[in-house]
Every structure is written in C-alpha cells, then in structure tokens.
Amino acid sequence: MKSTRRSAASAHSWLEVNRQTQTPFYLQIYERLRAAITAGTLRPGERLPSARSLASQLATARGTVDAAYELLASQGYVVGRGAAGTIVAPTLANVLSSRRPAAPNTPSQKAPARKPDTVAAIAPKPFQLGLPAMDAFPRTVWSRLATRRARELTLIGMSYPDPFGYQPLREAIASYLAVARGFNCSPDSIVITGGYQSTLAMIARAVLKPGDDVWVEDPGYTDTSRALTMAGANLVPVSVDEHGLDVAAGVARSAHARFAVVTPSHQAPLGVTLDLPRRLSLLAWAIKAGSWVVEDDYDGEFRYDSKPLPALKSLDERDRVLYVGSFSKVMFPGLRLGYLVLPDSLVDTFARVRHILYRDGSIFIPSVVTDFMTGGHFARHVKRMRQLYAERRGALARALVDAFADRVNIELQAGGMQLIAHLGDGYNDVEVAKRANAQGLAVSPLSPRSVENHRGPALMLSFTNIPVERARREARRLQEAIAI
Amino acid sequence: MKSTRRSAASAHSWLEVNRQTQTPFYLQIYERLRAAITAGTLRPGERLPSARSLASQLATARGTVDAAYELLASQGYVVGRGAAGTIVAPTLANVLSSRRPAAPNTPSQKAPARKPDTVAAIAPKPFQLGLPAMDAFPRTVWSRLATRRARELTLIGMSYPDPFGYQPLREAIASYLAVARGFNCSPDSIVITGGYQSTLAMIARAVLKPGDDVWVEDPGYTDTSRALTMAGANLVPVSVDEHGLDVAAGVARSAHARFAVVTPSHQAPLGVTLDLPRRLSLLAWAIKAGSWVVEDDYDGEFRYDSKPLPALKSLDERDRVLYVGSFSKVMFPGLRLGYLVLPDSLVDTFARVRHILYRDGSIFIPSVVTDFMTGGHFARHVKRMRQLYAERRGALARALVDAFADRVNIELQAGGMQLIAHLGDGYNDVEVAKRANAQGLAVSPLSPRSVENHRGPALMLSFTNIPVERARREARRLQEAIAI
C-alpha cells in the first residue's frame, strides 16, 4: 500500500493537497496539519509556516490557509501569537508527550500499555457552544455505576443486542419522557441511537427518497443541513420569526416535503419557542400532507424562567412526530448516546433499517445510563444543572454588560445553553469571531446560520462552562480581543 | 399518541397485521408475537394459536404464519411440541420472570434498579452460525481491564471522540494487521466502526450512487445483499467456484460495477479460498475499471491446516481495497466493534461521512479492547481459539460421520467456524433444517444462499459452541431430528 499521507520526508511535502477530490482545500490542509500535530511531526510550541508562504507554496488563496488555521485554532491545536505567527498549542505537550512521531510506512511495533490520549483532552474553551458543564458532572457516581457493570461480562453483554437497543434503557427513557417531556410512549417505539447525527442519518435512510424536499429552519443548525444534504435531501429553508418556524411560508414553498426538522423548545440558534398556534398548524400540515415532523429536542430540559414546556410530541395525537432526544447535553457528549421515539406506523420500517444497516451499539454504556436514570441520579443532575446554568447565564450576562456597556445588546433566551450578543449594524460577525478565536476563545458568529432569513451581526456565546467567578474575566477577555 | 401495538385487550387483536406497509406479513407476525412474549402477554409455556387458525384469523396463507413461527423458534422464543403445537419457550421463565406485562399506553412508573435482561440471554443453540465460542472467552481478564477503565471518567471520555474513532485502538489494530494479516497501514487510514453491517452501510454512503452495480458472491452472505439493496445498490451476483469468485464472470456481467464485496480467506458460505490468480485478476479489474474491492475478512484468523493466509489487502499495491475487520468473531459480537482500513484516496471522503452521518461510538469499549490487545490477551486468545476450534471441528466431524455414516457427506473447510453437511440429492435442505430447528437446534440450509449458482442440498453447521464432549450427543440429536 501507498501511504502518501504519512511521507513526511521533505519539508511540508505531507501538506500536498489533492486537486482530484471534492474535499475543500482548507479541510485538506486542516486534516494534514492536524495529523502532523498528533503524530508529533509538528511539536507543541513549534511555529507553523505563515499563511502567506504556505498559500504560495500550495498555489492556493491566502484565505484558504487562514480558514484551515482557524479551524485548528477553534479546536485547540494551534494558537495565534499575533506578529509572531501561529504555533502548535504548547498545552498539547502534556497530552502528546510520550507519542512518538510515526515513521512513514511502518506501523508501530507494539503500542505501549497505556498511551496518553490525544488532543480531545483539551478542556472546553470559553463560550464554546453545544457542551454541557464539563466540570459539574457527577463523575464519581458515574464511575461507581460503570465499575459495577464492568465487573461482570454477562452472556447478554457478549451477544448481539436487540436491534432497537437495550430494553431496560428504553423503559427508563419512556418513564422519563412521561414525567419530564409530557408524553407517553411504549418502550417498543423507542430506538437507542449513537447520537443526533446518526439518528438523522437513520431517519433519512428509512423515510427519504433521494431528491425529496425537507424543511429546515432558517436560521438553523448547520449540521442538520449538512447531514440531510449528504443523505440526498433537497433542503427547503423555512424562515424562523419570534413565534418559531413560519409554517405558512413552508407550505407555500413546499407543501409536500417529506418531513420537517424543527427545534420547538428553544430554536437553534435563535432560542425562540415554537408557539402553540404554530405547533398545531405544523401538525395539521403533516397530517394533511402525509409528511413527518422530526422534533429535535436537544436541550428542552433547560429553561430558566418557567417550567420546561412539554414537547411538541405531547400534542401529536395523529402520530406524525419522530421525537429525537440526546444524552449529549444533559449528561455528556462522549457517551455518544441518543434515542428516537417513533410513530407506531414507522416501527416496522425502522426495525428493518436498524437490523440491516445499524446493527451497532454495545450495551455497556446504555446499561450504565440505565442505572444512572433508575437510581435517580439523572433527574437530580438535570435539576442541578438547571440551577447552575441559570446562575452562570446571569453572571455572564451581567459581566458582558459591564464589559461592553451598550456597545453590544445581550439577548437572554428563555432556555438553552447560550445567549446572543448583538453587535452594531456596521460589524461583520464572522470577522469579529475570528479575532476572538485567534485569542483562544470559541465564539460563533450568527450570520452564517442563515440561508435567506438574514440575522446578525451577532455572536453566540455559551455560558455552560464559565463558572460564575470567571465570568468577568472572560467577558473582559472577549472585549479586549474584539475591541468593540 | 396512539399505541396500537400494545393494546392487548381482545384475544390476539395485537396480532393485527398492517396491509399498508411493505413489511412482509410474516415479519409483522413475528414482531408482534415477540413483543407479546417479552412483554409477558404470552407467558413461558403458554401455547400459541395453531398456525392454521391464526392464518385463517388473519386471512393470510398458512405458510406465512409458519415462517413467523420458524423465525421465533430459531431465536429461542418458542419451541415446537409436535402434535401439541407451539409453545412459548419454558426456558424464558428465568429471564422474563420479574418482567411485568406492560399496561397499554402507560409507561412504567419507575423501573426497578436492576432488571433481568431479556431473551438475548439465551445461550447459543447447537450448530448456530456466526458465533465464537461463548464459553471460552477470558471473561475475568476482560472484566479486570473494563473495571480499570470504568473507574475513571476522563475529560477525553466525556468529549466528542475523533470521527475516525479512538486513536490508540487504531494504532493497536495497525500493529496487529501487520503481524497477523500481512499488510502495513497507517492508523490514520483506519476507521473504528460499529461492526460489519454498519461498515457496509457507511461504505455505501461514501462511494455508492443509487442504482450503481455492486458485485456480490453467489452463493453469498445474505445480510451483505440485504444491506446493499437497502442502500440503493443494484446487486450483480457473481458465481463462486472452487477457486473463489469467478472474476471473468463478473466482468462479463458488469464491467464497471462500483465495487465488489468478497470474502477471500474463507468464502461465506462455501469456505473456499480465493486463489492467487483470481486475487490478482480481481485487483486488475478494480484498477482498470476505477472500481473498489471490499474485503470482508470476518474470520481470516481461523485456519486449521496451515498458517492463516495473508489478506487480499496485502497484494493491494494500487490501493483499491477497503479492508473490513470485525471483533465479533475473534472476541464477541456484543462488543459491536469493527474497523475499516481505507485506501488513502478515500480518507477525506470518509472523514466527511463520519463527521456528518456517523458521529457515534463512545470510547469506553474501544479503550478496553485497546488494553486487551496491547496487553497481549488478544493474540493469546486468537491462538487458543484456533486450537480449540480445530479440536471441536474434528470432534463434530467424527461424530457426524458416526451418526449419519455415508447418508450425509461432511465437508471440512480449511478454515472458518462451520462445516457443511451435504445431503443426498433428493432432499430439500430448507425443510430438513426446519425439522431440526423445531427441536431446538439451529442449523442453516445452504440452498437459500444462492441466487443463480445453485448449491445444496446441504446444512451449514457451526462447531464453535459444541464442546468436544458434547459432539456425539448433538450429532445424534440432529440425526434423530431430521431422520436421515
């Protein structure tokens, strides 16, 4: 076998981009630099070539290299040093220290018994979206439960699992949904999945034909659109206003879309709630068109001014809603665990798809999560996080107001895990975010989330990983970085 | 929400089949009976309606109900009692004992802390294909390693994993493949997957367009064909003879198929080895046509008369082979863990597909498997199993000869986990297997594995779970059941 990716002989020759594939150059550059860093070819503290010289060497645009460097910075692989250029993050020294650079074309002889893990170990960066409070999870409880399950390898654990996943977990989820999300379902209609993206891919396999229309929210969650596009859907962006998805606009644009993907509790990214008239008209549309509604309830548990709203699924008397839940936000993303509640009429179809195309998922993690839920730890943790997030959200909002006065407009959402800082009209939020992230922050611009329904300029800032006592410091750091 | 599946009010009303879906009736009947058994609506020892009366009630063919009952019997849910009809397996009493029948439409209030698990707990049945020796896995070692990993929940374990999977496991696999399967690859070209079926689905997502031709072996592995069909492929069955896949026949039939799926080490199900001239012509075809070869090396480790052959991938100088490995056969299927070694030119494409559609897989199981491999337990276990399987294979073959004399012709394959018992020409192997399985055995008829290249009548019998001292008893049991 050839192994062009690892031939690190001449300077930067491993950076060679491939003009035959459809992979954007910036992703190719990113991937090769990332590999070089994790392999030790580029060492912590080492300076990367300047974007200008690398662009010239690769005969590509300067902006392409910038984009790759940004992506690396956003994941903690590199840090900007202003005029001194970009260097491999010195903090990686700890996690990479005993990793030898791999010689090209020779697999390692024998891996040492316990290798330190790679850069994923880096703590969440300030303002980073989509992560729960990583410091507040009850790790000791979890480890105790996991250890108990690990002690015994049962014949069940050794055998092929049920295609819909670990039955006791499906029962625990059904109980939880009845209490916390306001609807009853049979454990037999619940499928345990590997998280949101896989669930969406599975839904596409089961109910979508290539070229079918699918409504997505505009602005919306980028990875939803990317997954559906890759699965062959024709995306129909539907505007979101202060009442949530504009159902009439969707009907006008594509009355017979195969399904709609919505985030009714706290719309991603605007945070608005799909109001009751819209909920009812969305369901009425699905019934009339014979279409489906995919409810992505990624953080419905977190609401601060009132009790969490029941899920859209609780209104679903005609069984048109596929409810998608995830443990990534209420526990932690490394679980890679989610679930899907199916309409009865789709159970057989999904049974086939699961058995033939998604026969995955060991029962170990599901069994520990079951114990975590049935032991009461899950409900307790969600309650604690609701309290903690309310505090962190308040502290960050106050700190931002102190740091920026009226130069940004802080919008608190009723729920969720982030807030929105609106910038004055003259600003380019993509550029502003770039400045912040070059300084080790992880803020996200709002405007790229829109297809036609333009919003912004604004920054999305998560508060979940900013302890109250660090809020003022991080707000000042942001203000200094973006100088607004 | 409606919940028609659970409304067990009137007798057998939960058995209602749905004439609107494309799900075959027999699968619907199977699924509903299975649900009724696991829910406790039908209790261990309880008699099922006779196939004739159920067929009449559902206005379907008697054979349809028979097929559903067979499927249930093959999985241990029911057992045939001859003239006394079919009953729910009494052995289920142990595993189902504390499960309450769920009331329709009401989720359980609170699941008990540690529920006994369901029928998956049943031990492998005599002759059942595709399972390693479940009694011979070093569970104590495994539990020790798993406990060590479970004790600490690291920040890495809590975070989103690398899209290609746990890096240390990819390194351990690369080392193993170099030693055991004869080829070198970079850990960066290895993707950790959820097992064979998911891997095939992922390959289809990455390289297949709907309607593309794909070569499959004839006879072949049924679930490969089912997965590819579901993923939109147009199957091209290519005959297998004593040299393996007839490459010239494939070229004649579809010279530009997108890829071919082959089992070169021990063809599934015939057990023949793809010989060197065929290997070379298969690779030459792929190079010329710009096509890919998917090498399913599901049990390449197990060869009894000589050293295991190197993988086809070891000849792949032009990088056209996607090598698919699995831990299901060399460790146990409950791991739900496999891997895919990619040609360099496909790494970027798969990185996109993984990130967007397959962002699944916690690192827990992969981390324990890494320790199992780097600690030397894996190599030791494979070596022990090679020895054990050789013994069990020999003992079963001798016992079958004793039981059947020359009324069946036992064909030992050079490797793999099963042998083939050829029946005389007059027999219908599907019928014979049915008779055996009604008595609690799990033999598989060969003839349904063929599309055009008809083989059989024969039975495929796995020896992996039949200890030497039980071989004579099981052989006699088979002889009595099928009365040949």
Interface residues (C-beta under 8 A of the other chain):
Chain A: M1 K2 S3 T4 R5 R6 N18 Q20 T21 Q22 T23 L27 Q28 E31 A35 T38 A39 A102 N105 T106 P107 S108 Q109 K110 A111 P112 A113 R114 K115 D117 T118 A120 A121 A123 M134 F137 R139 W142 S143 A146 T147 R149 A150 R151 E152 L153 T154 L155 I156 G157 M158 S159 Y160 P161 D162 Q167 P168 E171 A172 A174 S175 L177 A178 F183 N184 C185 S186 P187 D188 S189 T193 G194 G195 Y196 Q197 S198 L200 A201 R205 P210 D223 R226 A227 M230 A231 G232 K313 D316 E317 D319 F332 P333 G334 L335 R336 L337 P343 D344 S345 V347 D348 T349 A351 R352 V353 I356 L357 Y358 R359 D360 G361 S362 I363 F364 I365 T370 D371 M373 T374 G375
Chain B: M1 K2 S3 T4 R5 R6 N18 Q20 T21 Q22 T23 L27 Q28 E31 A35 T38 A39 A102 N105 T106 P107 S108 Q109 K110 A111 P112 A113 R114 K115 D117 T118 A120 A121 A123 M134 F137 R139 W142 S143 A146 T147 R149 A150 R151 E152 L153 T154 L155 I156 G157 M158 S159 Y160 P161 D162 Q167 P168 E171 A172 A174 S175 L177 A178 F183 N184 C185 S186 P187 D188 S189 T193 G194 G195 Y196 Q197 S198 L200 A201 R205 P210 D223 R226 A227 M230 A231 G232 K313 D316 E317 D319 F332 P333 G334 L335 R336 L337 P343 D344 S345 V347 D348 T349 A351 R352 V353 I356 L357 Y358 R359 D360 G361 S362 I363 F364 I365 T370 D371 M373 T374 G375
